[in-house]
Amino acid sequence: MIQLEAIHIEEFRGIRKLDLKLDCKSFVVHGPNGSGKSGVVDAIGFAITGTISRLSGPGTGGLTVLRHGPHVHRRDDPAAAKVSLTIRDTTTGKSAVLSRTIKAPGSFTLTPDTTEMREALRSVQDHPELTLSRREIIKFILAESGKRAAEVQALLKLEGLEERRKTLKTTLSLASRDVTGSKASLEDARDGARRHFDVADLDATEIMKAANKRRDLLKLTPLQELSLDTDFKQGLEQEETQTTFNKASATRDVEALVKALAHSEVMNDNIAALRPALSDLASDVTILEALQQREFVASGLDLVIDAAVCPLCDTAWENVDALRQHLQEKIARSDAAAALQKKIMTAGTALIAQIRSLRGLVRATQPHALAHGDVPLQLALEQVYEDFLTVETALGSPQGALGQKERVDSDLLRIPADLQDGLAGLIRTLRALPDNSARVDAQSYLVLADERWSQLRLAKAKYGRSMAVKSSAQTIYDAYCKSVDTALTNLYETVEGSFSEFYRQINSDDEAAFKAELGPSSGKLDLVVDFYGLGMFPPGAYHSEGHQDGMGVCLYLALVKQLLGDSFRFAVLDDVVMSVDSNHRRQFCELLKERFPDVQFVITTHDEIWAKQMQSSGLISRTGHARFYGWNVNEGPAAEQGVDLWDRIDADLAKDDVAGAAHKLRRGLEAIMTDLAEALRARVAYKGDAKYELGELLGSVTGRHGDWLSKAAKSANSWGNAAAKQSVEELKDSRSKAVLAQQNENWAVNALVHYNEWASMSKADFVPVVKAWRQFLELFQCDNAACESWIYVSGAAGKEETLRCDCGVYNLNLVGK
Amino acid sequence: MSNIEQQILIDFVSELVTQGSVPASLISELHDRLTSEKLPSAEMLLTVLRDAAKEGTP
């Protein structure tokens, strides 16, 4: 696996030139919508895979990487559009530079180019799911169960399972078809044998009696037993076996065909069942289309998320509900079409068997017509044979059956009018032939008996093999399904546990008993979740959008953890947490930090508070963020990386931009006070919109900080801990000075922001203001420059344990003796 | 092929061996085919099964 040390982007999408230093740590790119953040995600994806996901998939018809990947001003110069990633192999710790240009997206350079580095790179290239957008996470949660199973299996790299299952299922179907065909051939062979032996059943005694009667006449040893290997002509001289015409047997073959054709009304019930079904099919051509499009439309419905554009054809719709309704109507129509298909196939299959039997009789009659010089009859039988074969094939599908509708409605078999006459003539011819001598008759009888018996033996062997093949195919298919079901059940139980655990951590305040159930069944994956102990429901039933987003990320993390285990070291989360409510953001950051400490998350968000939260929770370092703002087409985004508040203010003051510095100070203080209010559990008057003025938070934060220091002093006293007591006293002293200085300068911030008096305030006037605030905020940090968290209170409400920072250098006990 | 898929195919082979109704040579052939980079067609698998059935017929 790899992690990113740095990113270099040139003339790519909306970015002209950008350098970001990530140092293989989690990193956040934040800025308002339209500030160019997504260009960074696209660039990372492009460098790794050579594709830009935003330019492919539904709704992106006509967009290409080559034409639309470069910045619009360099659209005719794709070589100028390039991305370089400095990557580190997490196994070896070695670094390399991966570069790719839009001109040659299919190839990349790697410097140094080593086998190990290519292996590490491939581990990311093989996992496109490591870049996750909100649209993708919500698919896991809100998709219908069949689609969810496909999405989850794709993420877990299990698509091959379903492909193999389908292949084995098709193999089983083909094997079953073989059985049907070989069974019909066996019946034909049995019929042929019955006709020749002139018996109602293939009874061994009857057959041996008939055969031994001829063998006796020829003075041959009688048959003692009958088996499939019996040689009826055993003992005949070679020249005696050349006689293959037997008058009686031939006559019975032709008579059987005449009789079967004359009683073709046995097909009438099946024809009667087929007619109305074909009429229904013919009356609405869209039924066939519905059948053909059924699966396609179902997949389209799953892809409709929140845009009123058809994902199948890019047609714009008035609204997304109308589009959904249209697709649902199509699926409903295909349900009716599926029922109609079943009727057609049931009647069609029965007719196929009946026609196939007739065809067998035609085949048995053909040689007799040929042998007796009736060429027109032979040609007519040949034509009938081919015609029956065509009809059989056509009846095997609804579309083919529809093509035979006219015949089904009038005369399915279309026996030529003169065929019966021809067959009657053939029978007369056969009967008129002089009887063979008894000896020749017996010889031909035994020769033909052996021929028919051989056909029966071969047909039976073929049928046996087809049954064995089907049995093997069934055993293999069942064993495969059993192995898959067992493995997936275990796998989903693990995922289900991790998912529930992660979600509980984010929502520990109000859903500490949350649990989820993933139910795999027949290619589907049902998901139900607990809703405040009131029952298990689909996630979209009662949970808010924010909770659903949280579930999506948790399920994603659980799946990737299952897929990659300890190899999970890198992921890009593209604005996936936009809807998570403000009460749960800190917990979300802590989830990523605590559960995935070795993973480098590259996160984009348009919400600055989110970015602050990630920093204050310790998920990202003080330099681990880039702020995007003020994008324009000529210059791309303005971006600052890792520049903290004070550096930005100093930069403004260096340019005598007091207004800019004042604005940054005010906005920065508002964001910081929000973090501190939460970290110190400040008591603030509740506001429904959660929009607090700086002044509303400042007093509460300052007061609460004082409360905690007092509590820490009491604790130190109770334990008789002199060192701790002195430490707290020093902190209280610093607090008094810093608060006083801040209060003295506070008027300036209010004046600057609310009354625009900055115009009359000079840099010299403003520098002391900045200094006072800086000193004030230092109260809430430890002395360790590497520790980038604000101090916070640990322990449950009412049972607070410590006032501490992340690294532990600042750590005051709040528990008394 | 993912680790999970590989494990499932190993379990599948074990299941067939345990059942004992499919010849060992066919199980081995199936495993090779199902783990190959390009999944065989159903027709090809059917041919494999037919060949195995022919071998099993005296």
Interface residues (C-beta under 8 A of the other chain):
Chain A: L156 K157 L158 G160 L161 E163 R164 T167 L168 T170 T171 S173 L174 A175 D178 A461 G464 R465 A468 V469 S471 S472 A473 T475 I476 A479 Y480 K482 S483 V484 T486 A487 L491 L563
Chain B: M1 S2 I4 E5 Q7 I8 L9 D11 F12 E15 L16 Q19 S21 V22 L26 L30 L34 L39 P40 S41 A42 E43 L45 L46 L49 R50 A52 A53 K54 G56 T57
